[in-house]
Amino acid sequence: MTKLREAQPHLWSNPDLLPVEEALNRLPLKLDDIQAAEARWHRFAPLMVALFPELTVTHGIIESALIKIPRMQHVLEMGHMVGVKGSLWAKGDHDLPVAGSVKARGGIYEVLCLAENRVLEAGLITDSDSYKAFCNPHIKDYLGRFTVSVGSTGNLGLSVGVVASALGFKAVVHMSGEAADWKKRLLRDKGVDVVEHRADYTAALKAGRQQAANDPQMYFVDDENSQTLFLGYSCAALRLQQQLVDADVVVDLRHPLFVYLPCGSGGAPGGITFGLKSVFGDAVHCFMAEPIQSPSMLLGLMTNFEKDLSVYDIGLKNDSAADGLVVGRASRLVGTLVRHLVSGVFTVTDRMLFRFLYWLEKSEGLRIEPSAAAGFAGPLFLMASPAGADYLSRAGLRDHQSNIRHLVWMTGGRLVPDSVFEGYLKSHV
Ligand SMILES: *Cc1c(COP(=O)(O)O)cnc(C)c1O
């Protein structure tokens, strides 16, 4: 707790991690639920092509590439004088179509669920119809009676707003103080009502939740309490499983996958962790990454989410250039679901984020936003800190380190305007 309070970057290993079978048996969600979510994505695929022509090449499925990044691995090693054993990979969610961030997996999924439920209830479509029918004016008009609302630090609002307006819903996004201006502008251009809050994410969420509670036609995508978002994110695991097969990469206990996931409220990294553990079992090790001033998931896990503490309560500022990760109180729902699945959490400084972002652009030509750079500290902590060494030896991997595949989940960047990205590059010192 001292390192947390003193805002020192460090790796925390989760003492509550359990063997996967035991952990999953305790959960109300199963692999079946992930498969059902995946089936829903496929039902909507023909419609998604019609709404978003950029999805034609993937037949309506929103997915990103799995990328090997050896040059970045080399730069990380040189920059930190640390040998990173094993190979370094990235999951390219920074480039996810339609929404440009990992939020495409959760936010879009929840809006599709809502649309499906409303239209089935009203009898405007049946199970056997092609979902292209959602393009019919009478269905769009019907959905236009409802408003989808969401609180966001930027990217969740983008994903929800873009798909909600494409389906005909009205949309309201409650943006917290750190949300970037370009994200607000992009949404307004799509006809989304953007409400700007000076306060932090927790406050923006609360305002949105209250507004929706007073309006029966308004549906609130609740990032702190949404199992639907969680399941949308979890489908990433099924997709990754196939990508690894296609890349001839075997994942087993002796050839483990270490995954590093930037964490804000917890929905994205939590849902992905649940999916990965369900698919790869104990062969996958999932770590979350948070800014030193916003380690809300770490605080929640350390205290068992019992005291409902926020990072302010331990004297931190809840502030970072990683806008997507500036969350003072993580989702207790998610924290409770992943408590026995997460291997650990590490914290990073903004300086580290900008360095990783810069190196990645120089070495691999990939452009990510600051939040998406947080995971790159993971392999360094594993390989070069006492907590990392301890984790590897407890996992029985000390002698198998060169078999590790380090997978950094890059969570956003595609929509960042060039001028804003140039500013990020200059923030590297
Ligand atoms: C939202 C976000 C995250 C974290 O997701 P949570 O569900 O809030 O934990 C990570 N990276 C980026 C770029 C994001 O926008």
The ligand as an SDF file (V2000), in Angstrom:
LIG
                    3D

 15 15  0  0  0  0  0  0  0  0999 V2000
  -11.4270    2.7370  -21.6950 C   0  0  0  0  0  0  0  0  0  0  0  0
  -10.0580    2.4690  -22.1080 C   0  0  0  0  0  0  0  0  0  0  0  0
   -9.2690    1.5380  -21.4400 C   0  0  0  0  0  0  0  0  0  0  0  0
   -9.7110    0.7970  -20.2150 C   0  0  0  0  0  0  0  0  0  0  0  0
  -10.9700    0.1770  -20.2810 O   0  0  0  0  0  0  0  0  0  0  0  0
  -11.8920    0.1210  -18.9880 P   0  0  0  0  0  0  0  0  0  0  0  0
  -13.0550   -0.6830  -19.4190 O   0  0  0  0  0  0  0  0  0  0  0  0
  -12.2700    1.5120  -18.6370 O   0  0  0  0  0  0  0  0  0  0  0  0
  -11.0800   -0.5010  -17.9180 O   0  0  0  0  0  0  0  0  0  0  0  0
   -7.9910    1.3510  -21.9180 C   0  0  0  0  0  0  0  0  0  0  0  0
   -7.5190    2.0100  -22.9880 N   0  0  0  0  0  0  0  0  0  0  0  0
   -8.2560    2.9040  -23.6540 C   0  0  0  0  0  0  0  0  0  0  0  0
   -7.6630    3.5980  -24.8390 C   0  0  0  0  0  0  0  0  0  0  0  0
   -9.5520    3.1530  -23.2430 C   0  0  0  0  0  0  0  0  0  0  0  0
  -10.2800    4.0570  -23.9030 O   0  0  0  0  0  0  0  0  0  0  0  0
  1  2  1  0
  2  3  1  0
  2 14  2  0
  3  4  1  0
  3 10  2  0
  4  5  1  0
  5  6  1  0
  6  7  2  0
  6  8  1  0
  6  9  1  0
 10 11  1  0
 11 12  2  0
 12 13  1  0
 12 14  1  0
 14 15  1  0
M  END
$$$$
